Amino acid sequence: MSDVRVRKRVVVVEEIFHEGGPVSATPLRRAAALAVIHNPFAGKYEPEIAGFMDDLKPLGLQMAKSLIAALGGDPKIVEGYGKGAIVGQAGELEHGALWHVPGGYGMRELLGSAKAIVASTKKVGGLGTRLDVPITHINASYVRSHFDSMEVGIADAPRADELLLALVMTTGPRIHARVGGLKASEIKGEDGLR
Amino acid sequence: MKATVRKIVTVVEETLTEMGQLVNPPTRRAASAAVIENPLAGRYVADLTELTEIGEELGTLLTERAVAALRIPGSSVESYGKAAAVGEDGELEHAAAILHPKLGTPVRKVLGKGAALIPSSKKRGGPGVALDIPLGHKDAAFVRSHFDGMEIRVNDAPRANEIVVAIAVTDSGRPLARVGGLTKEQIKGEDGLR
């Protein structure tokens, strides 16, 4: 058991009205919740790290809650999600992998029946490193209109002994989505893929 | 709206610890940035009134967004700042036209007060360029604990024919401020300076 020590929290909301085409009646919103925490494994090789995933679960839930609150409070409007981590330079990439379970858990807990795998990415980086968090539809990974991403980062994080953890939710397709493929209206919703 | 807005991005940052010391209550700051079309991109226009008027409406819109994101009344805002980044087909003077003549009055209207100059910065840049918004106490520019800055960037803006306009507000000064000078308790609030 390790304490989860949060230095900083950031919530970002993007509202997208158009991208050169018709202005949408309902702007697409993307929101990211970021937390900068102390990396308890920084500076050494620690073989046993998996227990920290349980410690991170309350943080995952809290971040997912803050995202839904930032999007207006109704989980039903969430259509896409993703997650990511940036590991400070005294840590290893594997420490970023600790976020997979608690990050996904936090969002699924609030989104109910979300079936699709939560798209994710991670890297080691310094202060101000940017991360392109991948986004897919919450119920069917192949929904082409919802393949998206959101760039996140914090100017003063992660320090060498920190982890920057990210969750992202979106409220719809890309603003001018028009390259075909599986539509959200065609989701069968059985396997999380189609 | 006079401005053609492509996107609005709102960020809230909370700092909970610094150098292992608890920041209690956490310091919080918020910025809201609009990505707008630059109606004067690509040509020299002597009269910048169009941009000045856009600045006036963005003063209201962005201040309201940023204050709402902090979930406090406008009167509880302690410091503020503003900035703009002009895309490559615009000129620096376009940023000046938005920021300086008319943007401040609606900002102060939302906050109820604001005797101090609103600190500002501007630059020309490409998509993703970082804006460092200078921050100062809204009623007394010399309050040393509130000299600060907040970085904001929008990864896909400004495009060549766009301008990013940002307003930042806080409910606090720097975390662990301890370099002396005028404190907020000592504000006289007559001249906007002390």
Interface residues (C-beta under 8 A of the other chain):
Chain A: R5 V6 R7 K8 R9 V10 V11 V12 V13 E14 E15 I16 F17 H18 E19 G128 R130 E151 I154 A155
Chain B: V5 R6 K7 I8 V9 T10 V11 V12 E13 E14 T15 L16 T17 E18 A69 G128 A130 E151 V154 N155
